[in-house]
Amino acid sequence: MKLARAVEMYVAHRQALGEDFTTVDRNLRFFCRTLGDIDISEVDPASVAAFLARHGTVAKTWLTKHSALAGFYHFAVAGEYAESVPLPTTIPKAVSLFTPYV
């Protein structure tokens, strides 16, 4: 199955559940455009890591993209569209710029 088709199915499924899925939809479509028109089985961990770190992405954006891909790949594995989840196992810690004041 093509990656873009699997993403369309996932987004339609989540929207049918009544979720406002615009940010995740945007991230997943950008992921499809970045990787090109490939089969979902051709996605490798190196290309996913490159997408997540694209343009020196800060930790918050990295985590948002990772979360979108994690949900998609869990859907794809459950539906037997993908055999495994090619996401990195090491997740950076989000840096807070907030300094508490008492």
DSSP file (Angstrom, degrees, kcal/mol; ACC not computed):
  #  RESIDUE AA STRUCTURE BP1 BP2  ACC     N-H-->O    O-->H-N    N-H-->O    O-->H-N    TCO  KAPPA ALPHA  PHI   PSI    X-CA   Y-CA   Z-CA
    1    1 A M              0   0    0      0, 0.0    39,-3.0     0, 0.0    40,-0.3   0.000 360.0 360.0 360.0 141.6    0.0    0.0    0.0
    2    2 A K  B  >  -A   39   0A   0     37,-0.3     4,-2.0     1,-0.1    37,-0.3  -0.436 360.0-125.2 -72.4 146.4    1.2    3.5   -0.8
    3    3 A L  H  > S+     0   0    0     35,-2.7     4,-2.2     1,-0.2     5,-0.2   0.905 108.8  52.5 -58.9 -46.3    2.2    5.7    2.1
    4    4 A A  H  > S+     0   0    0     34,-0.3     4,-2.3     1,-0.2    -1,-0.2   0.882 108.7  50.6 -61.7 -39.1   -0.2    8.6    1.1
    5    5 A R  H  > S+     0   0    0      2,-0.2     4,-2.2     1,-0.2    -1,-0.2   0.906 109.7  50.0 -66.3 -41.7   -3.2    6.2    0.9
    6    6 A A  H  X S+     0   0    0     -4,-2.0     4,-2.1     2,-0.2    -2,-0.2   0.890 110.6  50.2 -63.9 -39.0   -2.5    4.8    4.3
    7    7 A V  H  X S+     0   0    0     -4,-2.2     4,-2.8     2,-0.2     5,-0.2   0.917 108.9  52.2 -64.9 -43.4   -2.3    8.3    5.7
    8    8 A E  H  X S+     0   0    0     -4,-2.3     4,-2.4     1,-0.2    -2,-0.2   0.913 110.3  48.4 -58.3 -43.2   -5.6    9.2    4.1
    9    9 A M  H  X S+     0   0    0     -4,-2.2     4,-2.1     2,-0.2    -1,-0.2   0.901 112.4  48.6 -64.7 -41.4   -7.2    6.2    5.6
   10   10 A Y  H  X S+     0   0    0     -4,-2.1     4,-2.4     2,-0.2    -2,-0.2   0.926 112.7  46.9 -64.8 -46.0   -5.8    7.0    9.1
   11   11 A V  H  X S+     0   0    0     -4,-2.8     4,-2.5     1,-0.2     5,-0.2   0.915 112.6  49.9 -64.2 -43.1   -6.9   10.7    8.9
   12   12 A A  H  X S+     0   0    0     -4,-2.4     4,-2.0    -5,-0.2    -1,-0.2   0.896 110.7  51.1 -62.0 -39.6  -10.4    9.7    7.7
   13   13 A H  H  X S+     0   0    0     -4,-2.1     4,-0.9     2,-0.2    -2,-0.2   0.938 112.6  44.3 -62.4 -48.2  -10.7    7.2   10.6
   14   14 A R  H  <>S+     0   0    0     -4,-2.4     5,-1.6     1,-0.2     3,-0.3   0.872 113.5  50.3 -68.0 -36.8   -9.7    9.7   13.2
   15   15 A Q  H ><5S+     0   0    0     -4,-2.5     3,-1.6     1,-0.2    -1,-0.2   0.846 104.7  58.3 -69.8 -32.1  -11.9   12.4   11.8
   16   16 A A  H 3<5S+     0   0    0     -4,-2.0    -1,-0.2     1,-0.3    -2,-0.2   0.767  99.1  59.7 -65.8 -24.3  -14.8    9.9   11.7
   17   17 A L  T 3<5S-     0   0    0     -4,-0.9    -1,-0.3    -3,-0.3    -2,-0.2   0.483 125.6-105.4 -80.3  -2.6  -14.3    9.5   15.5
   18   18 A G  T < 5S+     0   0    0     -3,-1.6     2,-0.2     1,-0.3    -3,-0.2   0.609  70.1 146.5  92.4  14.0  -15.0   13.3   15.8
   19   19 A E      < -     0   0    0     -5,-1.6     2,-1.0     1,-0.0    -1,-0.3  -0.573  54.3-126.2 -85.5 145.9  -11.5   14.5   16.4
   20   20 A D        +     0   0    0     -2,-0.2     3,-0.2     1,-0.1    -1,-0.0  -0.821  39.9 170.8 -85.0 107.0  -10.1   17.8   15.2
   21   21 A F     >  +     0   0    0     -2,-1.0     4,-2.4     1,-0.2     5,-0.2  -0.031  29.9 119.3-115.0  28.4   -7.2   16.4   13.4
   22   22 A T  H  > S+     0   0    0      2,-0.2     4,-2.4     1,-0.2    -1,-0.2   0.906  76.7  45.0 -69.2 -44.1   -5.8   19.3   11.4
   23   23 A T  H  > S+     0   0    0     -3,-0.2     4,-2.3     2,-0.2    -1,-0.2   0.932 117.6  43.9 -67.4 -45.0   -2.3   19.6   13.0
   24   24 A V  H  > S+     0   0    0      2,-0.2     4,-2.7     1,-0.2     5,-0.2   0.911 113.4  52.6 -65.1 -41.5   -1.6   15.8   12.8
   25   25 A D  H  X S+     0   0    0     -4,-2.4     4,-2.4     1,-0.2     5,-0.2   0.921 109.8  48.8 -58.3 -45.0   -3.1   15.7    9.3
   26   26 A R  H  X S+     0   0    0     -4,-2.4     4,-2.0     1,-0.2    -1,-0.2   0.915 112.4  47.7 -63.0 -43.9   -0.7   18.5    8.2
   27   27 A N  H  X S+     0   0    0     -4,-2.3     4,-2.0     1,-0.2    -2,-0.2   0.903 113.1  47.9 -64.9 -41.4    2.3   16.8    9.7
   28   28 A L  H  X S+     0   0    0     -4,-2.7     4,-2.1     2,-0.2    -2,-0.2   0.887 111.3  49.6 -69.1 -38.0    1.5   13.4    8.1
   29   29 A R  H  X S+     0   0    0     -4,-2.4     4,-2.4    -5,-0.2    -1,-0.2   0.881 110.6  50.9 -67.5 -36.4    0.9   15.0    4.7
   30   30 A F  H  X S+     0   0    0     -4,-2.0     4,-2.5    -5,-0.2    -2,-0.2   0.889 107.8  53.6 -64.9 -38.6    4.2   16.8    5.0
   31   31 A F  H  X S+     0   0    0     -4,-2.0     4,-2.3     2,-0.2     5,-0.2   0.918 109.3  48.4 -59.7 -44.7    5.8   13.4    5.9
   32   32 A C  H  X S+     0   0    0     -4,-2.1     4,-2.1     1,-0.2    -2,-0.2   0.913 112.2  48.0 -63.0 -43.7    4.3   11.9    2.7
   33   33 A R  H  < S+     0   0    0     -4,-2.4    -1,-0.2     1,-0.2    -2,-0.2   0.888 111.8  50.9 -65.3 -37.8    5.5   14.8    0.5
   34   34 A T  H  < S+     0   0    0     -4,-2.5    -2,-0.2     1,-0.2    -1,-0.2   0.916 117.2  37.5 -66.1 -44.3    9.0   14.6    2.1
   35   35 A L  H  < S-     0   0    0     -4,-2.3    -1,-0.2     1,-0.2    -2,-0.2   0.723 106.3-141.2 -82.8 -21.9    9.4   10.8    1.5
   36   36 A G     <  -     0   0    0     -4,-2.1     2,-1.8    -5,-0.2    -1,-0.2  -0.333  45.4 -32.5  91.4-175.2    7.6   10.8   -1.9
   37   37 A D  S    S+     0   0    0     -4,-0.1     2,-0.3    -2,-0.1    -1,-0.1  -0.561  88.9 141.2 -83.9  78.2    5.2    8.4   -3.5
   38   38 A I        -     0   0    0     -2,-1.8   -35,-2.7    -6,-0.1   -34,-0.3  -0.733  57.3 -95.1-117.9 165.8    6.6    5.2   -1.9
   39   39 A D  B >   -A    2   0A   0    -37,-0.3     3,-1.8    -2,-0.3     4,-0.3  -0.524  34.7-120.3 -75.5 147.8    5.2    2.0   -0.5
   40   40 A I  G >  S+     0   0    0    -39,-3.0     3,-1.0     1,-0.3    -1,-0.1   0.795 113.0  60.5 -61.8 -27.7    4.7    2.0    3.2
   41   41 A S  G 3  S+     0   0    0    -40,-0.3    -1,-0.3     1,-0.2   -39,-0.1   0.653  95.3  63.5 -74.0 -14.0    7.0   -0.9    3.6
   42   42 A E  G <  S+     0   0    0     -3,-1.8     2,-0.4     2,-0.1    -1,-0.2   0.531  74.4 108.4 -87.1  -7.4    9.9    1.1    2.0
   43   43 A V    <   -     0   0    0     -3,-1.0    -3,-0.0    -4,-0.3    -8,-0.0  -0.585  53.5-168.7 -73.7 124.4    9.9    3.6    4.9
   44   44 A D     >  -     0   0    0     -2,-0.4     4,-1.8     1,-0.1     3,-0.4  -0.753  34.5-109.1-114.0 161.5   13.1    3.0    6.9
   45   45 A P  H  > S+     0   0    0      0, 0.0     4,-2.6     0, 0.0     5,-0.2   0.820 115.3  58.6 -58.3 -32.6   14.1    4.4   10.3
   46   46 A A  H  > S+     0   0    0      2,-0.2     4,-2.1     1,-0.2     5,-0.1   0.909 106.7  46.2 -65.8 -41.3   16.8    6.6    8.8
   47   47 A S  H  > S+     0   0    0     -3,-0.4     4,-1.9     2,-0.2    -1,-0.2   0.860 113.0  50.3 -70.5 -34.0   14.3    8.5    6.6
   48   48 A V  H  X S+     0   0    0     -4,-1.8     4,-2.4     2,-0.2    -2,-0.2   0.928 110.9  48.9 -67.4 -44.2   11.9    8.9    9.6
   49   49 A A  H  X S+     0   0    0     -4,-2.6     4,-1.9     1,-0.2    -2,-0.2   0.888 110.7  51.1 -62.2 -39.0   14.8   10.2   11.7
   50   50 A A  H  < S+     0   0    0     -4,-2.1     4,-0.3     2,-0.2    -1,-0.2   0.891 110.1  49.7 -65.5 -39.1   15.8   12.7    9.0
   51   51 A F  H >< S+     0   0    0     -4,-1.9     3,-1.0     1,-0.2    -2,-0.2   0.917 111.2  48.8 -64.6 -43.6   12.2   13.9    8.7
   52   52 A L  H 3< S+     0   0    0     -4,-2.4    -2,-0.2     1,-0.2    -1,-0.2   0.858 116.9  41.3 -65.9 -35.4   12.0   14.4   12.5
   53   53 A A  T >< S+     0   0    0     -4,-1.9     3,-1.5    -5,-0.2     4,-0.4   0.297  83.7 144.9 -95.2   9.2   15.3   16.3   12.6
   54   54 A R  T <  S-     0   0    0     -3,-1.0     3,-0.5    -4,-0.3    -3,-0.1  -0.216  74.3  -2.5 -55.3 131.1   14.6   18.3    9.4
   55   55 A H  T 3  S-     0   0    0      1,-0.2    -1,-0.3     2,-0.1    -4,-0.0   0.798 128.2 -62.1  57.6  35.6   16.0   21.9    9.5
   56   56 A G  S <  S-     0   0    0     -3,-1.5    -1,-0.2     1,-0.1    -2,-0.2   0.915  73.6-154.2  63.0  44.3   17.3   21.6   13.1
   57   57 A T        -     0   0    0     -3,-0.5    -1,-0.1    -4,-0.4    -2,-0.1  -0.201  11.3-121.1 -55.2 135.2   13.8   21.0   14.6
   58   58 A V     >  -     0   0    0      1,-0.1     4,-2.5     4,-0.0     3,-0.2  -0.336  29.8-102.2 -74.1 163.3   13.4   22.0   18.2
   59   59 A A  H  > S+     0   0    0      1,-0.2     4,-2.6     2,-0.2     5,-0.2   0.847 118.4  54.5 -58.7 -39.8   12.3   19.4   20.7
   60   60 A K  H  > S+     0   0    0      2,-0.2     4,-1.8     1,-0.2    -1,-0.2   0.927 112.7  42.3 -63.3 -45.7    8.7   20.5   20.9
   61   61 A T  H  > S+     0   0    0     -3,-0.2     4,-2.6     2,-0.2     5,-0.2   0.894 112.8  54.4 -67.1 -40.3    8.2   20.3   17.2
   62   62 A W  H  X S+     0   0    0     -4,-2.5     4,-2.6     1,-0.2    -2,-0.2   0.924 109.2  47.9 -57.8 -46.0   10.1   17.0   17.1
   63   63 A L  H  X S+     0   0    0     -4,-2.6     4,-2.4     2,-0.2    -1,-0.2   0.857 110.1  52.3 -65.5 -36.4    7.8   15.6   19.8
   64   64 A T  H  X S+     0   0    0     -4,-1.8     4,-1.9     2,-0.2    -2,-0.2   0.929 113.0  43.9 -65.5 -45.2    4.7   16.8   17.9
   65   65 A K  H  X S+     0   0    0     -4,-2.6     4,-2.5     2,-0.2    -2,-0.2   0.915 113.5  51.5 -64.6 -42.7    5.8   15.1   14.7
   66   66 A H  H  X S+     0   0    0     -4,-2.6     4,-2.6    -5,-0.2    -2,-0.2   0.902 108.8  51.0 -61.4 -42.3    6.8   11.9   16.5
   67   67 A S  H  X S+     0   0    0     -4,-2.4     4,-2.1     2,-0.2    -1,-0.2   0.904 110.2  49.2 -62.6 -42.4    3.4   11.7   18.2
   68   68 A A  H  X S+     0   0    0     -4,-1.9     4,-2.0     1,-0.2    -2,-0.2   0.923 114.3  45.1 -63.0 -44.5    1.7   12.1   14.8
   69   69 A L  H  X S+     0   0    0     -4,-2.5     4,-2.8     2,-0.2     5,-0.2   0.859 109.9  55.3 -68.7 -35.1    3.8    9.3   13.3
   70   70 A A  H  X S+     0   0    0     -4,-2.6     4,-2.1    -5,-0.2     5,-0.2   0.934 109.7  46.0 -64.3 -45.4    3.4    7.1   16.3
   71   71 A G  H  X S+     0   0    0     -4,-2.1     4,-1.8     2,-0.2    -2,-0.2   0.916 114.4  48.7 -61.8 -43.4   -0.3    7.2   16.1
   72   72 A F  H  X S+     0   0    0     -4,-2.0     4,-2.6     1,-0.2    -2,-0.2   0.935 112.4  47.0 -62.6 -47.1   -0.2    6.6   12.4
   73   73 A Y  H  X S+     0   0    0     -4,-2.8     4,-2.4     1,-0.2     5,-0.2   0.827 108.8  53.7 -70.6 -30.2    2.1    3.6   12.6
   74   74 A H  H  X S+     0   0    0     -4,-2.1     4,-2.1    -5,-0.2    -1,-0.2   0.895 111.9  46.9 -67.2 -37.7    0.2    2.0   15.4
   75   75 A F  H  X S+     0   0    0     -4,-1.8     4,-2.1    -5,-0.2    -2,-0.2   0.917 113.0  49.3 -64.0 -44.5   -2.9    2.2   13.2
   76   76 A A  H  <>S+     0   0    0     -4,-2.6     5,-3.2     2,-0.2     6,-1.4   0.881 112.6  46.1 -66.1 -39.5   -0.9    0.9   10.2
   77   77 A V  H ><5S+     0   0    0     -4,-2.4     3,-1.1     3,-0.2    -1,-0.2   0.910 112.5  50.5 -69.6 -41.9    0.5   -2.1   12.1
   78   78 A A  H 3<5S+     0   0    0     -4,-2.1    -2,-0.2     1,-0.3    -1,-0.2   0.871 113.6  45.5 -63.6 -36.2   -2.9   -2.9   13.6
   79   79 A G  T 3<5S-     0   0    0     -4,-2.1    -1,-0.3    -5,-0.1    -2,-0.2   0.399 114.7-119.5 -86.2   3.2   -4.5   -2.8   10.2
   80   80 A E  T < 5S+     0   0    0     -3,-1.1    -3,-0.2     2,-0.2    -4,-0.1   0.800  80.7 122.0  61.1  32.9   -1.6   -4.9    8.8
   81   81 A Y  S   <S+     0   0    0     -5,-3.2     2,-0.3     1,-0.2    -4,-0.2   0.724  78.4  30.6 -87.8 -27.0   -0.5   -2.2    6.3
   82   82 A A        -     0   0    0     -6,-1.4    -2,-0.2    -9,-0.1    -1,-0.2  -0.950  66.7-148.0-130.6 150.6    2.9   -2.0    7.9
   83   83 A E  S    S+     0   0    0     -2,-0.3     2,-0.3     1,-0.2    -1,-0.1   0.788  79.0   5.5 -88.0 -29.9    5.0   -4.8    9.6
   84   84 A S  S    S-     0   0    0    -43,-0.0    -1,-0.2    -8,-0.0    -8,-0.0  -0.922  73.3-104.0-148.1 170.7    6.8   -2.6   12.1
   85   85 A V        -     0   0    0     -2,-0.3     2,-0.2     2,-0.1   -15,-0.0  -0.898  24.5-162.3-102.0 111.9    7.1    0.9   13.5
   86   86 A P        +     0   0    0      0, 0.0   -38,-0.2     0, 0.0   -37,-0.2   0.000  45.5 128.0 -86.8  32.8   10.2    2.7   12.1
   87   87 A L        -     0   0    0     -2,-0.2    -2,-0.1     1,-0.1   -41,-0.1  -0.581  67.4 -99.6 -88.4 150.3   10.3    5.4   14.8
   88   88 A P        -     0   0    0      0, 0.0    -1,-0.1     0, 0.0   -42,-0.0  -0.367  21.0-147.5 -64.3 145.0   13.4    6.2   16.8
   89   89 A T  S    S+     0   0    0     -2,-0.0     2,-0.6     1,-0.0    -2,-0.0   0.704  80.3  77.9 -87.0 -21.1   13.4    4.7   20.3
   90   90 A T        -     0   0    0      0, 0.0    -1,-0.0     0, 0.0     0, 0.0  -0.810  66.0-168.0 -92.4 120.7   15.3    7.6   21.8
   91   91 A I        -     0   0    0     -2,-0.6     2,-0.0   -25,-0.0    -2,-0.0  -0.930  19.4-125.0-112.1 127.3   13.1   10.6   22.4
   92   92 A P        -     0   0    0      0, 0.0     2,-0.4     0, 0.0   -29,-0.0  -0.356  28.4-110.1 -69.3 150.8   14.6   14.0   23.3
   93   93 A K        -     0   0    0      1,-0.1     2,-0.2    -2,-0.0   -34,-0.1  -0.642  33.1-114.1 -80.7 133.7   13.5   15.6   26.5
   94   94 A A        -     0   0    0     -2,-0.4     2,-0.5   -35,-0.1    -1,-0.1  -0.488  27.6-136.3 -69.1 134.4   11.4   18.8   25.9
   95   95 A V        -     0   0    0     -2,-0.2     2,-0.5     2,-0.0   -35,-0.1  -0.813  11.8-147.6 -95.8 126.7   13.1   21.9   27.2
   96   96 A S        -     0   0    0     -2,-0.5    -2,-0.0     1,-0.1     0, 0.0  -0.813  11.8-167.9 -95.6 130.1   11.0   24.3   29.1
   97   97 A L        +     0   0    0     -2,-0.5     2,-0.4     2,-0.0    -1,-0.1   0.456  57.3 109.8 -91.5  -2.2   11.8   28.0   28.8
   98   98 A F        -     0   0    0      1,-0.0    -2,-0.1     0, 0.0     0, 0.0  -0.597  53.1-161.4 -78.1 128.5    9.6   28.9   31.7
   99   99 A T        -     0   0    0     -2,-0.4    -2,-0.0     2,-0.0    -1,-0.0  -0.949  21.2-127.6-110.1 115.8   11.4   30.0   34.8
  100  100 A P        -     0   0    0      0, 0.0     2,-0.5     0, 0.0     0, 0.0  -0.314  21.1-159.5 -64.7 143.7    9.2   29.7   37.9
  101  101 A Y              0   0    0      1,-0.1    -2,-0.0    -2,-0.0     0, 0.0  -0.989 360.0 360.0-126.7 126.1    8.9   32.8   40.0
  102  102 A V              0   0    0     -2,-0.5    -1,-0.1     0, 0.0     0, 0.0   0.354 360.0 360.0-117.6 360.0    7.8   32.7   43.6
